Amino acid sequence: MSAVEQSGTYQLGNRSVRRMGYGAMQLAGPGVFGPPKDRGQALAVLREAVATGVNHIDTSDFYGPHVTNQLIREALHPYPDDLVIVTKISARRGPDGSWIPAFSREELTEAVHDNLRNLGLDVLEIVNLRSMLDIHKPVEGSLEEPLTVLADLQRQGLIRHIGLSNVTPTQVAQGRRICNIVCVQNQYNLIHRQDDDLIDALERDGIPYVPFFPLGGFTPLQSSILSGVAERLGATAMQVALAWLLQRARNMLLIPGTASLTHLRQNIAAAALPLPDAEIAALEQIRQPQP
């Protein structure tokens, strides 16, 4: 059994995916803007991820913009029957690489069509609406209007399923009253654990939680405890962080991203990394006190 297979499976929409997936964001240039430094390697990373058993890829047409979706199409189209590509909308990029909210009906509709065109698809399996009420973190505020637009596009047959990203528990509850929400994608890792209660609630309802920035994202967390556990297990800090997420909850679906074949292989190997109870207890000490 491969490492990816050892991660197990979980229901995402109406498809079963392996819990170790892949996130395409890092395939774009610096700041998730512009072309990749090494296009050949970017294509090789995508192909190897799928070859190892990954069947859940996370992307967005505002990565680049357009870059990662075009790479995915070039590397993998026609797509394997079991591959689930999840995209997200609600932002556009300025000429300087800035992230600009794009929440209007026209902008959301255009984004869906951009994703369809650049991925070479007739229908998007899952589209996550990313809240842009604050670019960096979830903040309260109604998402009814943009979710209603997505629900309309779903009825038109352009989208099969809808998810949410960068949202609060209140917004998740609101969203579920508007349409069927099949996944939630928020920042979550060993230190950033504000979503603990949300993860448990979603698990009870069979809804996947997809954490991003497993090591802190653009400002990686530094922890002597994490480094110590990694050293004792003969693993990297990233591998330990990913293994911890997999054991945290059965509804956790991972999408670690990289533009490096070496790092891809290391990330995938984390799915087969056992964490002894003593090391899990040590890692729990990293947890940031909740406000």
C-alpha positions in Angstrom: 0.0 0.0 0.0 1.4 3.4 -1.0 1.8 6.3 1.5 -1.1 8.1 -0.2 -3.3 5.1 0.2 -2.3 4.8 3.8 -3.8 8.3 4.4 -7.3 6.7 3.9 -10.3 8.2 2.1 -13.1 10.5 2.8 -16.2 11.7 1.0 -15.8 15.1 -0.8 -19.0 16.1 -2.5 -20.2 12.8 -4.0 -16.7 11.5 -4.6 -14.3 9.5 -2.5 -10.8 11.1 -2.3 -7.6 10.1 -0.5 -6.9 12.3 2.5 -3.5 13.2 1.3 -4.0 15.6 -1.6 -2.0 18.4 -3.3 -2.3 22.2 -3.4 -1.2 23.9 -6.6 -0.7 27.4 -5.3 3.1 27.3 -5.1 3.4 26.4 -8.8 2.9 30.0 -9.7 5.7 32.6 -9.4 6.8 34.5 -6.2 3.8 35.9 -4.3 1.6 33.4 -6.2 2.0 35.8 -9.2 3.3 35.2 -12.7 4.8 32.1 -14.2 6.7 29.4 -12.4 10.5 29.5 -12.1 10.8 26.1 -13.6 7.8 25.2 -15.8 9.1 21.7 -16.5 9.4 20.9 -12.9 6.0 22.3 -12.2 4.5 19.9 -14.7 6.5 17.0 -13.3 5.3 17.7 -9.8 1.7 17.5 -10.9 2.2 14.3 -12.8 4.1 12.6 -10.0 1.5 13.7 -7.4 -1.2 11.9 -9.5 1.0 9.0 -10.2 1.5 8.4 -6.5 -2.2 8.1 -5.9 -3.3 11.7 -5.2 -6.8 12.3 -6.5 -7.6 15.6 -4.9 -6.0 18.8 -6.3 -6.7 22.3 -4.9 -6.3 25.3 -7.2 -7.7 28.6 -8.3 -7.7 30.7 -11.4 -6.4 33.7 -9.3 -3.2 31.8 -8.7 -0.9 33.4 -11.2 -3.6 34.5 -12.4 -4.5 31.6 -14.7 -1.0 30.0 -14.2 -1.8 27.0 -12.0 -5.0 26.0 -13.9 -3.2 26.1 -17.2 -0.3 24.0 -15.8 -2.8 21.4 -14.4 -4.5 21.2 -17.8 -1.2 20.8 -19.6 0.1 18.2 -17.2 -3.0 16.1 -16.6 -5.7 16.6 -19.3 -7.5 14.4 -20.1 -8.0 13.9 -16.4 -8.1 10.5 -14.6 -11.7 9.5 -13.9 -11.1 9.6 -10.1 -9.4 13.0 -10.0 -11.3 15.7 -8.1 -10.2 19.3 -8.9 -11.4 21.9 -6.4 -11.1 25.6 -7.2 -12.0 28.8 -5.4 -13.3 32.2 -6.5 -14.0 35.7 -5.2 -10.6 37.5 -5.9 -8.7 38.9 -8.8 -5.2 40.1 -9.1 -3.9 43.6 -9.6 -1.1 44.4 -12.0 1.2 44.6 -9.0 0.1 41.1 -7.7 -2.3 42.6 -5.1 -5.4 40.6 -4.1 -8.6 42.4 -4.9 -12.0 41.3 -3.7 -14.3 40.2 -6.6 -17.7 39.5 -5.1 -20.1 40.9 -7.6 -22.4 38.6 -9.7 -20.5 39.5 -12.8 -17.1 38.9 -11.3 -18.1 35.5 -9.7 -19.7 34.4 -13.0 -16.6 35.4 -15.0 -14.4 33.6 -12.5 -16.3 30.3 -12.9 -16.0 30.6 -16.7 -12.3 31.4 -16.4 -11.8 28.3 -14.3 -13.7 26.1 -16.8 -11.8 27.4 -19.7 -8.3 27.2 -18.2 -8.9 23.8 -16.7 -10.5 22.5 -19.9 -13.7 21.4 -18.1 -17.4 21.6 -18.9 -18.4 21.6 -15.2 -16.4 22.4 -12.0 -16.6 19.6 -9.5 -16.3 21.9 -6.4 -16.0 25.6 -6.1 -15.1 27.2 -2.8 -16.3 30.7 -2.1 -13.4 32.4 -0.3 -14.5 35.2 1.9 -12.6 38.4 1.1 -14.2 40.5 3.8 -10.7 40.4 5.2 -7.9 39.1 2.9 -5.9 37.5 5.7 -8.4 36.0 8.2 -12.0 35.2 8.7 -14.2 38.0 9.8 -18.0 38.1 10.4 -20.3 39.3 7.6 -23.0 38.0 5.4 -22.0 35.8 2.4 -25.6 35.4 1.3 -25.3 37.4 -1.9 -22.3 35.7 -3.4 -23.4 32.3 -2.3 -26.8 32.9 -4.0 -24.8 33.6 -7.2 -22.9 30.3 -6.9 -26.2 28.4 -6.2 -27.6 29.9 -9.4 -24.5 28.8 -11.4 -24.9 25.4 -9.8 -28.5 25.2 -11.0 -27.2 26.1 -14.5 -25.0 23.0 -14.4 -21.6 24.9 -14.3 -20.8 23.8 -10.7 -21.6 20.4 -9.0 -20.8 21.4 -5.4 -20.1 24.4 -3.3 -17.6 24.9 -0.4 -16.4 27.8 1.8 -13.0 29.2 2.6 -11.6 31.7 5.1 -14.9 31.7 7.0 -16.2 31.8 10.6 -18.5 29.1 12.1 -21.4 31.6 11.9 -20.8 31.9 8.1 -20.7 28.2 7.7 -24.0 27.9 9.4 -25.5 30.7 7.3 -24.1 29.1 4.1 -25.6 25.7 4.9 -29.0 27.4 5.1 -28.5 28.7 1.6 -27.1 25.7 -0.2 -25.4 22.4 0.5 -21.8 23.1 1.7 -19.5 20.1 1.0 -16.3 21.3 2.5 -14.7 24.1 4.5 -11.1 25.4 3.8 -9.5 27.5 6.5 -6.1 28.1 8.0 -5.3 25.5 10.7 -2.1 24.0 12.0 -0.4 23.0 15.3 -0.3 26.6 16.6 -3.3 28.2 14.7 -6.2 26.1 16.1 -9.1 28.5 16.4 -11.2 26.0 14.4 -11.0 23.1 16.8 -14.7 23.2 17.6 -15.7 23.8 14.0 -13.7 20.8 12.8 -15.4 18.6 15.4 -18.9 19.9 14.4 -18.2 19.3 10.7 -16.9 15.8 11.4 -20.2 14.9 13.1 -22.0 16.0 10.0 -19.6 14.2 7.6 -18.3 17.4 6.1 -14.6 17.6 5.1 -12.3 20.2 6.6 -9.3 21.3 4.4 -6.6 23.1 6.3 -4.2 25.4 4.5 -0.8 26.7 5.7 0.0 23.5 7.8 3.3 25.2 8.9 2.0 28.8 9.0 2.1 29.8 5.3 4.1 32.8 4.4 5.4 33.2 8.0 6.2 29.6 9.0 5.9 28.7 12.7 9.1 28.1 14.5 9.0 25.6 17.3 11.8 23.8 19.2 9.2 21.2 20.3 8.2 20.5 16.6 11.9 20.3 15.6 12.6 17.9 18.5 9.8 15.6 17.6 10.9 15.6 14.0 14.5 14.8 14.9 13.4 11.9 17.2 11.3 10.4 14.4 13.9 11.0 11.7 11.4 13.2 9.8 11.1 16.8 8.7 9.1 19.3 10.7 6.6 19.5 7.7 6.1 15.8 7.8 5.3 15.8 11.5 2.9 18.7 11.0 1.1 16.9 8.2 1.0 13.6 10.1 -0.5 15.4 13.1 -3.2 16.9 11.0 -4.1 13.5 9.6 -4.5 12.0 13.1 -6.3 15.1 14.4 -9.7 14.3 12.7 -10.9 11.7 10.2 -12.6 14.5 8.1 -9.3 16.3 7.6 -8.2 16.4 3.9 -4.7 17.7 3.3 -3.5 19.8 0.3 0.2 20.5 1.0 1.7 22.5 -1.8 5.2 22.6 -3.3 6.9 23.2 -6.6 9.7 20.7 -5.6 9.7 17.0 -6.5 11.8 16.4 -3.4 9.3 18.2 -1.1 6.4 16.5 -2.8 7.9 13.1 -2.0 8.5 14.2 1.6 5.0 15.5 2.0 3.5 12.3 0.6 5.6 10.1 2.9 4.1 12.0 5.9 0.9 10.0 5.3 2.7 6.9 6.4 4.5 8.5 9.4 3.2 7.1 12.8 3.1 9.5 15.7 3.5 7.8 19.1 1.3 9.0 21.9 4.2 10.6 23.7 5.1 12.7 20.6 1.5 13.7 20.1 1.4 14.9 23.8 4.6 16.9 23.2 3.1 18.5 20.1 0.0 19.5 22.1 2.3 21.9 24.0 2.7 24.0 20.9 -0.9 25.0 20.9 -1.5 28.7 21.0 -3.8 29.9 23.8 -7.2 30.8 22.5 -8.4 34.4 22.9 
